[in-house]
Amino acid sequence: MLRVLAAVLLALVLTGCADEPVTAPVTAPGSSPDAAFLSGMIPHHEQALELSAMVGGRGGSPGLEAMALRIDREQVEEIGQMQGLMRARGLAPAAVGMMHGMADPATLATLRSSRGPAFERLWLDTMISHHEGALMMARDYLATGTDDTLRRYAQVVESTQSGEIEAMRAMRTSIAGP
């Protein structure tokens, strides 16, 4: 699996990395599945970065901190790759609406004010839901998209985030409380 991930990531890097952010999605009519997928995944990944940044200094377990660091590293790299793909393919950002699994403002506020086991439980619940949303987006793209590089990327998202969901569920059951 690591070889597949490395090959896909190399292909994405060779298409170009981002040196400036892609703005919020602005066009909808006639947008391609490729543009819609990338336009949805970029802000979805950006929220994962926001969530991961909340973990440090909140009394989280070493396992939780390691998971947040792993997610952060993956998402930063993938955002740059997706921005590069948008530019390389000349894709205009597409309007995508609310993406599956995105944390709402109330959940984000509660996370910001929480610490210890309560924070860990909510963070894991939120990130599991967030990853499940990414899986839905990847599967939707696999059902409609035709770009070979993006299809391989969607398959990698499906594989890596499924594994992370399993690991986070195991962490969640080990934390006392509701």
PyMOL commands that set and color helices and strands:
alter all, ss='L'
color gray80, all
select helices_A, chain A and resi 2-14+33-53+62-88+105-113+116-144+148-173
alter helices_A, ss='H'
color red, helices_A
deselect
rebuild
show_as cartoon
